[in-house]
Amino acid sequence: MTNECCACNASVLVTQKRIKCVKCQAQYHLECITSFGNKPIVTRGQWTCPNCHNNNRNNINKGPSPPLANTSKDNFDNHSDWLAAIRNEVKEVLSQTVSLELKSIREELTGLQSIKQSLEYLSSHFDSIKQELEEAKKEITSLKKDNYDLRQVLNSQNNTINNLEREIRATNLELHCVPEHRSENLVTTIEQIGRVINVPLTEGAISKCTRIAKINKETSRPRSVLVKFSNPLLRDSFLAGVIKFNKSNPDSKLNTSHLGISGDKKPVYISEHLTSTAKDIYAATRIFAKEKQYRFVWSRNVYIPSPLKCDVLEGYINNVEKIINEQSCTILIGDFNIPAIHWTYKEFNHKKLTPDNNSTVGALINDFMAVTNLSQHNGICNSYGKILDLVFSNCNNISTEYSSFSACPIDKYHPPLEINYETYCKDTLLSPSTMVKYKFISADYNIINAKLAELNWEQLFQNCVNVNEMTEIFYNEIRKVIERCIPKRSVRNKTFYPVWYSNSLIKRLAEKNKYRIRCKKYKNPLDEIEFKLLRDRFRELRGQNAWWKPWGAVCFKVT
């Protein structure tokens, strides 16, 4: 079956109105089945063509009759012209409409292009801002790390300075409120005080005696007197004599009359020569005591009596936790005075102990150890089978033993302990006895300039990825030129120690000799114990620092 109209023999397009015979399936244009100007009244699915309609009406097979007998050929021709005119007009209208729509679309596309350019600019600007932000974050992180490192160094230096000042002032005392006179003799005054407190001073006992400047020059209070004794033991005896004298004479404590100064009696105060840090702590303590209206206050090491309260332990734990979080390795030693807690060794680990007490204090200590990653390493009981002295640490290479000697009489509650901490360190050995040095003053710099001018830096740097590689190549070439063009000379290293001696070993030797001299001079038992410890450490370190053992395990012992 063809797609041609059986009336006009023209093609039946999909876009045209058409109708099909339900019997013979012949196709017709809807306009061809009626005369020009008449509106067809047909129903799809029921219409039959004139040929089939005539066959049904006559019940005879007469062959196909000409379709649309009442329609003439001229009417069909006029109808085709009319359809062509309509088609042309529709095409023109569609063309104009499409042109207008395309024009508006082009304008919209032009606007989208400008939007695209704006988005690309914003995207590139955003990328640059993002890159700058990342660089700023890295720089901030680096600055924070540098700030933290500098703070650590500063704190370490402050602690070192404070320890040095405390050691320097170990033989000093301060006298306050001693009246000033033009022709005064401070040494005679100190000797007079010694006679009053029954601590006579021999010749040479006072190394130095002078007045120090006042902080506030407008005050009428006399300048303080600084006394430096020959050794700390004499200083402690003198201070203990003053305290004993004041306790024995509460109505007539040490005053100006005891110094032989006429006039009104004015009290004279004697104290230790504190460091600036200790003075700040003492001042803060007095201010706090005044605010709380405390009658007596002391600033010194604190002992917490038994039974230990949870709020006291919790405050201590909070303060210690701040310090532990800032340190990579921490050893916390002290008498915690918690006899109710029993310590047992961890499973598969016979160096660390855990509390097995279900009390509130035991749970608090257990939580504290878990949060700070600390372990208890002391399992040595006292005479009553209790462990009061606890050794907490977050290091694994630490052990506790019973000490065979003690610096003081052994207490039945606190046995002497020896804590061993082992760490590995690499010491810097001394320079060899003969060294080679460059004589830059004797070099021919014209030759050096010529050698540097011959170098093709572009060729050397062409394979470099970053500035660090370029810098390394640059310095390597400079070193080669120095090696070739700078004359050398041999220099002998003036040292009294073997080459395999390290700086830490020399420092330990000097410290040992210092205590050896003090031990011979003052006969102090504490100095003798310290000397023996330093001597053992020196011998151990000397055996480990041999030239064939540049790496060594250094064991520090605390008793």
Beta strands, then each sheet from edge to edge (+ up, - down):
strand 1: 18-20
strand 2: 27-29
strand 3: 172-176
strand 4: 206-211
strand 5: 225-229
strand 6: 269-272
strand 7: 331-335
strand 8: 343-345
strand 9: 353-355
strand 10: 375-376
strand 11: 389-393
strand 12: 398-402
strand 13: 417-426
strand 14: 434-438
strand 15: 488-492
strand 16: 551-558
sheet 1: 1+ 2-
sheet 2: 4+ 5- 3+ 6-
sheet 3: 7+ 11- 10+
sheet 4: 8+ 9-
sheet 5: 12+ 13- 16+
sheet 6: 14+ 15-
end
